[in-house]
């Protein structure tokens, strides 16, 4: 698996966007769950850090979009609606 952190210098939100980009580029169905889990962990870490470094409006929108897309992709890759996962 490539090191997504090496791209952080060009990312607007390097705390989590590298994992997002890697998850979106992953074509191997066997690796997708791992990518999705890494993205989920990166987003959760960023949200936990919000008290010390709160996201601006643009990052909140990007985080929300990433979370919603993650839900859709996880649902599609499992073949079933993902109603009970967060």
N, CA, C and O atoms as CSV, one atom per row, in Angstrom:
chain,resi,resn,atom,element,x,y,z
A,1,UNK,N,N,0.843,-1.167,0.000
A,1,UNK,CA,C,0.000,0.000,0.000
A,1,UNK,C,C,0.896,1.239,0.000
A,1,UNK,O,O,1.867,1.316,0.753
A,2,UNK,N,N,0.556,2.210,-0.857
A,2,UNK,CA,C,1.379,3.401,-0.954
A,2,UNK,C,C,1.218,4.279,0.276
A,2,UNK,O,O,0.208,4.207,0.977
A,3,UNK,N,N,2.213,5.098,0.527
A,3,UNK,CA,C,2.176,5.999,1.670
A,3,UNK,C,C,1.420,7.253,1.258
A,3,UNK,O,O,1.942,8.072,0.501
A,4,UNK,N,N,0.193,7.410,1.752
A,4,UNK,CA,C,-0.634,8.544,1.352
A,4,UNK,C,C,-0.152,9.844,1.968
A,4,UNK,O,O,-0.523,10.918,1.493
A,5,UNK,N,N,0.652,9.779,2.998
A,5,UNK,CA,C,1.132,10.998,3.640
A,5,UNK,C,C,2.103,11.776,2.777
A,5,UNK,O,O,2.261,12.980,2.976
A,6,UNK,N,N,2.755,11.136,1.831
A,6,UNK,CA,C,3.717,11.838,0.998
A,6,UNK,C,C,3.047,12.887,0.120
A,6,UNK,O,O,3.719,13.792,-0.374
A,7,UNK,N,N,1.753,12.785,-0.080
A,7,UNK,CA,C,1.011,13.742,-0.872
A,7,UNK,C,C,0.500,14.919,-0.046
A,7,UNK,O,O,-0.099,15.835,-0.611
A,8,UNK,N,N,0.710,14.930,1.245
A,8,UNK,CA,C,0.090,15.911,2.118
A,8,UNK,C,C,0.460,17.350,1.803
A,8,UNK,O,O,-0.276,18.267,2.168
A,9,UNK,N,N,1.584,17.569,1.133
A,9,UNK,CA,C,1.980,18.939,0.836
A,9,UNK,C,C,1.060,19.596,-0.194
A,9,UNK,O,O,1.022,20.824,-0.272
A,10,UNK,N,N,0.324,18.823,-0.978
A,10,UNK,CA,C,-0.554,19.377,-1.991
A,10,UNK,C,C,-2.029,19.250,-1.629
A,10,UNK,O,O,-2.888,19.678,-2.400
A,11,UNK,N,N,-2.330,18.687,-0.502
A,11,UNK,CA,C,-3.712,18.494,-0.088
A,11,UNK,C,C,-4.198,19.677,0.736
A,11,UNK,O,O,-3.448,20.230,1.540
A,12,UNK,N,N,-5.435,20.057,0.537
A,12,UNK,CA,C,-6.015,21.146,1.305
A,12,UNK,C,C,-6.241,20.747,2.766
A,12,UNK,O,O,-6.110,21.572,3.671
A,13,UNK,N,N,-6.583,19.468,2.986
A,13,UNK,CA,C,-6.850,18.956,4.331
A,13,UNK,C,C,-6.007,17.702,4.565
A,13,UNK,O,O,-6.530,16.589,4.507
A,14,UNK,N,N,-4.720,17.870,4.828
A,14,UNK,CA,C,-3.808,16.721,4.876
A,14,UNK,C,C,-4.069,15.732,6.008
A,14,UNK,O,O,-3.588,14.601,5.948
A,15,UNK,N,N,-4.813,16.124,7.032
A,15,UNK,CA,C,-5.081,15.202,8.139
A,15,UNK,C,C,-5.861,13.972,7.695
A,15,UNK,O,O,-5.709,12.902,8.283
A,16,UNK,N,N,-6.683,14.107,6.678
A,16,UNK,CA,C,-7.536,12.996,6.263
A,16,UNK,C,C,-7.694,12.870,4.751
A,16,UNK,O,O,-8.109,11.817,4.267
A,17,UNK,N,N,-7.379,13.901,4.006
A,17,UNK,CA,C,-7.646,13.882,2.577
A,17,UNK,C,C,-6.787,12.881,1.801
A,17,UNK,O,O,-7.219,12.369,0.768
A,18,UNK,N,N,-5.587,12.598,2.283
A,18,UNK,CA,C,-4.750,11.595,1.626
A,18,UNK,C,C,-5.398,10.227,1.665
A,18,UNK,O,O,-5.375,9.494,0.676
A,19,UNK,N,N,-5.978,9.877,2.808
A,19,UNK,CA,C,-6.692,8.599,2.920
A,19,UNK,C,C,-7.929,8.595,2.036
A,19,UNK,O,O,-8.277,7.567,1.455
A,20,UNK,N,N,-8.590,9.733,1.933
A,20,UNK,CA,C,-9.756,9.840,1.060
A,20,UNK,C,C,-9.359,9.581,-0.391
A,20,UNK,O,O,-9.998,8.795,-1.090
A,21,UNK,N,N,-8.298,10.252,-0.832
A,21,UNK,CA,C,-7.819,10.086,-2.210
A,21,UNK,C,C,-7.431,8.627,-2.474
A,21,UNK,O,O,-7.748,8.081,-3.531
A,22,UNK,N,N,-6.752,8.003,-1.522
A,22,UNK,CA,C,-6.332,6.605,-1.691
A,22,UNK,C,C,-7.545,5.682,-1.790
A,22,UNK,O,O,-7.555,4.756,-2.601
A,23,UNK,N,N,-8.559,5.928,-0.974
A,23,UNK,CA,C,-9.773,5.112,-1.016
A,23,UNK,C,C,-10.497,5.268,-2.352
A,23,UNK,O,O,-11.034,4.301,-2.891
A,24,UNK,N,N,-10.507,6.486,-2.878
A,24,UNK,CA,C,-11.188,6.720,-4.147
A,24,UNK,C,C,-10.435,6.092,-5.321
A,24,UNK,O,O,-11.046,5.715,-6.320
A,25,UNK,N,N,-9.125,5.982,-5.204
A,25,UNK,CA,C,-8.326,5.412,-6.291
A,25,UNK,C,C,-8.215,3.896,-6.221
A,25,UNK,O,O,-7.773,3.270,-7.185
A,26,UNK,N,N,-8.604,3.297,-5.110
A,26,UNK,CA,C,-8.437,1.850,-4.939
A,26,UNK,C,C,-9.375,1.077,-5.867
A,26,UNK,O,O,-10.597,1.195,-5.777
A,27,UNK,N,N,-8.784,0.296,-6.747
A,27,UNK,CA,C,-9.569,-0.518,-7.681
A,27,UNK,C,C,-9.672,-1.979,-7.262
A,27,UNK,O,O,-10.537,-2.705,-7.752
A,28,UNK,N,N,-8.808,-2.410,-6.372
A,28,UNK,CA,C,-8.792,-3.800,-5.916
A,28,UNK,C,C,-9.878,-3.979,-4.850
A,28,UNK,O,O,-9.780,-3.436,-3.749
A,29,UNK,N,N,-10.908,-4.747,-5.196
A,29,UNK,CA,C,-12.026,-4.958,-4.275
A,29,UNK,C,C,-11.595,-5.557,-2.938
A,29,UNK,O,O,-12.242,-5.332,-1.915
A,30,UNK,N,N,-10.495,-6.324,-2.949
A,30,UNK,CA,C,-10.018,-6.935,-1.695
A,30,UNK,C,C,-9.366,-5.899,-0.790
A,30,UNK,O,O,-9.347,-6.069,0.429
A,31,UNK,N,N,-8.831,-4.826,-1.370
A,31,UNK,CA,C,-8.169,-3.783,-0.588
A,31,UNK,C,C,-9.117,-2.661,-0.156
A,31,UNK,O,O,-8.801,-1.880,0.741
A,32,UNK,N,N,-10.266,-2.591,-0.796
A,32,UNK,CA,C,-11.193,-1.497,-0.495
A,32,UNK,C,C,-11.610,-1.426,0.979
A,32,UNK,O,O,-11.600,-0.335,1.549
A,33,UNK,N,N,-11.972,-2.534,1.612
A,33,UNK,CA,C,-12.366,-2.428,3.027
A,33,UNK,C,C,-11.256,-1.833,3.891
A,33,UNK,O,O,-11.528,-1.051,4.801
A,34,UNK,N,N,-10.030,-2.196,3.612
A,34,UNK,CA,C,-8.907,-1.646,4.370
A,34,UNK,C,C,-8.773,-0.143,4.123
A,34,UNK,O,O,-8.534,0.620,5.059
A,35,UNK,N,N,-8.923,0.278,2.889
A,35,UNK,CA,C,-8.864,1.708,2.551
A,35,UNK,C,C,-9.997,2.471,3.220
A,35,UNK,O,O,-9.794,3.564,3.750
A,36,UNK,N,N,-11.198,1.886,3.192
A,36,UNK,CA,C,-12.344,2.541,3.819
A,36,UNK,C,C,-12.133,2.676,5.328
A,36,UNK,O,O,-12.468,3.703,5.918
A,37,UNK,N,N,-11.582,1.642,5.941
A,37,UNK,CA,C,-11.321,1.688,7.376
A,37,UNK,C,C,-10.274,2.746,7.706
A,37,UNK,O,O,-10.409,3.463,8.698
A,38,UNK,N,N,-9.242,2.847,6.891
A,38,UNK,CA,C,-8.203,3.867,7.106
A,38,UNK,C,C,-8.788,5.270,6.958
A,38,UNK,O,O,-8.438,6.174,7.716
A,39,UNK,N,N,-9.671,5.449,5.989
A,39,UNK,CA,C,-10.320,6.746,5.811
A,39,UNK,C,C,-11.204,7.070,7.007
A,39,UNK,O,O,-11.176,8.187,7.523
A,40,UNK,N,N,-11.975,6.103,7.438
A,40,UNK,CA,C,-12.847,6.319,8.599
A,40,UNK,C,C,-12.019,6.711,9.824
A,40,UNK,O,O,-12.389,7.628,10.556
A,41,UNK,N,N,-10.917,6.029,10.043
A,41,UNK,CA,C,-10.055,6.342,11.188
A,41,UNK,C,C,-9.469,7.751,11.072
A,41,UNK,O,O,-9.410,8.480,12.062
A,42,UNK,N,N,-9.039,8.134,9.876
A,42,UNK,CA,C,-8.465,9.467,9.678
A,42,UNK,C,C,-9.516,10.551,9.922
A,42,UNK,O,O,-9.217,11.578,10.531
A,43,UNK,N,N,-10.737,10.328,9.452
A,43,UNK,CA,C,-11.809,11.302,9.671
A,43,UNK,C,C,-12.132,11.404,11.156
A,43,UNK,O,O,-12.307,12.505,11.679
A,44,UNK,N,N,-12.212,10.267,11.834
A,44,UNK,CA,C,-12.515,10.291,13.273
A,44,UNK,C,C,-11.427,11.014,14.063
A,44,UNK,O,O,-11.723,11.773,14.986
A,45,UNK,N,N,-10.178,10.778,13.702
A,45,UNK,CA,C,-9.077,11.490,14.372
A,45,UNK,C,C,-9.184,12.993,14.151
A,45,UNK,O,O,-8.952,13.780,15.069
A,46,UNK,N,N,-9.534,13.385,12.936
A,46,UNK,CA,C,-9.681,14.815,12.644
A,46,UNK,C,C,-10.826,15.400,13.447
A,46,UNK,O,O,-10.703,16.500,13.985
A,47,UNK,N,N,-11.932,14.690,13.539
A,47,UNK,CA,C,-13.068,15.199,14.303
A,47,UNK,C,C,-12.755,15.291,15.794
A,47,UNK,O,O,-13.257,16.183,16.479
A,48,UNK,N,N,-11.935,14.381,16.297
A,48,UNK,CA,C,-11.536,14.440,17.704
A,48,UNK,C,C,-10.634,15.641,17.970
A,48,UNK,O,O,-10.618,16.170,19.081
A,49,UNK,N,N,-9.890,16.070,16.965
A,49,UNK,CA,C,-8.974,17.197,17.114
A,49,UNK,C,C,-9.676,18.540,16.922
A,49,UNK,O,O,-9.026,19.584,16.975
A,50,UNK,N,N,-10.974,18.532,16.702
A,50,UNK,CA,C,-11.676,19.770,16.366
A,50,UNK,C,C,-11.653,20.814,17.484
A,50,UNK,O,O,-11.785,22.006,17.205
A,51,UNK,N,N,-11.492,20.399,18.728
A,51,UNK,CA,C,-11.461,21.385,19.801
A,51,UNK,C,C,-10.164,22.184,19.792
A,51,UNK,O,O,-10.164,23.372,20.116
A,52,UNK,N,N,-9.058,21.539,19.422
A,52,UNK,CA,C,-7.783,22.258,19.373
A,52,UNK,C,C,-7.566,22.956,18.030
A,52,UNK,O,O,-6.911,23.996,17.966
A,53,UNK,N,N,-8.112,22.388,16.970
A,53,UNK,CA,C,-8.001,22.969,15.624
A,53,UNK,C,C,-9.327,22.784,14.909
A,53,UNK,O,O,-9.472,21.857,14.111
A,54,UNK,N,N,-10.292,23.643,15.178
A,54,UNK,CA,C,-11.603,23.426,14.571
A,54,UNK,C,C,-11.566,23.559,13.050
A,54,UNK,O,O,-10.895,24.443,12.519
A,55,UNK,N,N,-12.285,22.683,12.351
A,55,UNK,CA,C,-12.369,22.796,10.893
A,55,UNK,C,C,-13.132,24.056,10.507
A,55,UNK,O,O,-14.081,24.452,11.185
A,56,UNK,N,N,-12.714,24.676,9.422
A,56,UNK,CA,C,-13.459,25.800,8.886
A,56,UNK,C,C,-14.669,25.297,8.119
A,56,UNK,O,O,-14.890,24.092,8.001
A,57,UNK,N,N,-15.439,26.223,7.605
A,57,UNK,CA,C,-16.665,25.869,6.892
A,57,UNK,C,C,-16.387,24.972,5.684
A,57,UNK,O,O,-17.118,24.013,5.436
A,58,UNK,N,N,-15.341,25.282,4.946
A,58,UNK,CA,C,-15.031,24.492,3.757
A,58,UNK,C,C,-14.631,23.073,4.151
A,58,UNK,O,O,-15.023,22.115,3.484
A,59,UNK,N,N,-13.847,22.923,5.234
A,59,UNK,CA,C,-13.459,21.576,5.654
A,59,UNK,C,C,-14.656,20.808,6.184
A,59,UNK,O,O,-14.759,19.604,5.949
A,60,UNK,N,N,-15.569,21.471,6.894
A,60,UNK,CA,C,-16.772,20.776,7.367
A,60,UNK,C,C,-17.560,20.213,6.192
A,60,UNK,O,O,-18.047,19.084,6.247
A,61,UNK,N,N,-17.682,20.995,5.140
A,61,UNK,CA,C,-18.399,20.530,3.954
A,61,UNK,C,C,-17.664,19.335,3.337
A,61,UNK,O,O,-18.283,18.333,2.977
A,62,UNK,N,N,-16.343,19.454,3.220
A,62,UNK,CA,C,-15.546,18.367,2.633
A,62,UNK,C,C,-15.633,17.104,3.489
A,62,UNK,O,O,-15.749,16.002,2.953
A,63,UNK,N,N,-15.579,17.254,4.808
A,63,UNK,CA,C,-15.705,16.097,5.702
A,63,UNK,C,C,-17.073,15.440,5.544
A,63,UNK,O,O,-17.173,14.216,5.461
A,64,UNK,N,N,-18.103,16.239,5.503
A,64,UNK,CA,C,-19.454,15.705,5.340
A,64,UNK,C,C,-19.577,14.962,4.010
A,64,UNK,O,O,-20.142,13.869,3.951
A,65,UNK,N,N,-19.047,15.557,2.951
A,65,UNK,CA,C,-19.081,14.892,1.646
A,65,UNK,C,C,-18.313,13.571,1.675
A,65,UNK,O,O,-18.774,12.572,1.123
A,66,UNK,N,N,-17.142,13.565,2.319
A,66,UNK,CA,C,-16.330,12.349,2.401
A,66,UNK,C,C,-17.051,11.257,3.183
A,66,UNK,O,O,-17.032,10.091,2.787
A,67,UNK,N,N,-17.678,11.627,4.274
A,67,UNK,CA,C,-18.424,10.655,5.090
A,67,UNK,C,C,-19.582,10.067,4.292
A,67,UNK,O,O,-19.798,8.856,4.305
A,68,UNK,N,N,-20.323,10.924,3.599
A,68,UNK,CA,C,-21.457,10.435,2.809
A,68,UNK,C,C,-20.998,9.538,1.663
A,68,UNK,O,O,-21.622,8.513,1.386
A,69,UNK,N,N,-19.919,9.919,1.003
A,69,UNK,CA,C,-19.403,9.095,-0.082
A,69,UNK,C,C,-18.890,7.757,0.446
A,69,UNK,O,O,-19.079,6.721,-0.192
A,70,UNK,N,N,-18.249,7.780,1.601
A,70,UNK,CA,C,-17.773,6.542,2.218
A,70,UNK,C,C,-18.943,5.596,2.488
A,70,UNK,O,O,-18.844,4.394,2.241
A,71,UNK,N,N,-20.030,6.131,2.985
A,71,UNK,CA,C,-21.221,5.301,3.234
A,71,UNK,C,C,-21.740,4.670,1.952
A,71,UNK,O,O,-22.085,3.489,1.931
A,72,UNK,N,N,-21.793,5.453,0.889
A,72,UNK,CA,C,-22.274,4.944,-0.394
A,72,UNK,C,C,-21.341,3.862,-0.922
A,72,UNK,O,O,-21.796,2.799,-1.346
A,73,UNK,N,N,-20.046,4.128,-0.896
A,73,UNK,CA,C,-19.080,3.170,-1.429
A,73,UNK,C,C,-19.060,1.877,-0.618
A,73,UNK,O,O,-18.959,0.790,-1.186
A,74,UNK,N,N,-19.155,1.989,0.697
A,74,UNK,CA,C,-19.198,0.784,1.527
A,74,UNK,C,C,-20.449,-0.019,1.216
A,74,UNK,O,O,-20.404,-1.248,1.164
A,75,UNK,N,N,-21.551,0.661,1.011
A,75,UNK,CA,C,-22.794,-0.013,0.682
A,75,UNK,C,C,-22.693,-0.718,-0.664
A,75,UNK,O,O,-23.122,-1.863,-0.806
A,76,UNK,N,N,-22.123,-0.030,-1.652
A,76,UNK,CA,C,-21.976,-0.621,-2.979
A,76,UNK,C,C,-21.033,-1.808,-2.968
A,76,UNK,O,O,-21.287,-2.807,-3.640
A,77,UNK,N,N,-19.947,-1.712,-2.214
A,77,UNK,CA,C,-18.973,-2.803,-2.219
A,77,UNK,C,C,-19.488,-4.030,-1.476
A,77,UNK,O,O,-19.058,-5.149,-1.754
A,78,UNK,N,N,-20.403,-3.827,-0.536
A,78,UNK,CA,C,-20.965,-4.981,0.171
A,78,UNK,C,C,-22.147,-5.574,-0.581
A,78,UNK,O,O,-22.524,-6.724,-0.357
A,79,UNK,N,N,-22.728,-4.783,-1.473
A,79,UNK,CA,C,-23.881,-5.258,-2.223
A,79,UNK,C,C,-25.197,-5.060,-1.507
A,79,UNK,O,O,-26.249,-5.415,-2.040
A,80,UNK,N,N,-25.163,-4.502,-0.313
A,80,UNK,CA,C,-26.363,-4.273,0.468
A,80,UNK,C,C,-26.376,-2.845,0.988
A,80,UNK,O,O,-25.314,-2.253,1.182
A,81,UNK,N,N,-27.549,-2.283,1.216
A,81,UNK,CA,C,-27.620,-0.937,1.801
A,81,UNK,C,C,-26.920,-0.903,3.156
A,81,UNK,O,O,-26.995,-1.861,3.926
A,82,UNK,N,N,-26.257,0.179,3.437
A,82,UNK,CA,C,-25.467,0.338,4.641
A,82,UNK,C,C,-26.198,1.261,5.622
A,82,UNK,O,O,-25.707,2.342,5.947
A,83,UNK,N,N,-27.338,0.841,6.076
A,83,UNK,CA,C,-28.173,1.699,6.914
A,83,UNK,C,C,-27.699,1.783,8.365
A,83,UNK,O,O,-27.976,2.772,9.043
A,84,UNK,N,N,-27.005,0.786,8.840
A,84,UNK,CA,C,-26.679,0.735,10.260
A,84,UNK,C,C,-25.235,1.082,10.565
A,84,UNK,O,O,-24.827,1.035,11.726
A,85,UNK,N,N,-24.465,1.423,9.575
A,85,UNK,CA,C,-23.064,1.790,9.810
A,85,UNK,C,C,-22.933,3.293,9.807
A,85,UNK,O,O,-23.716,4.001,9.174
A,86,UNK,N,N,-21.918,3.779,10.534
A,86,UNK,CA,C,-21.715,5.222,10.602
A,86,UNK,C,C,-20.467,5.662,9.924
A,86,UNK,O,O,-20.164,6.855,9.901
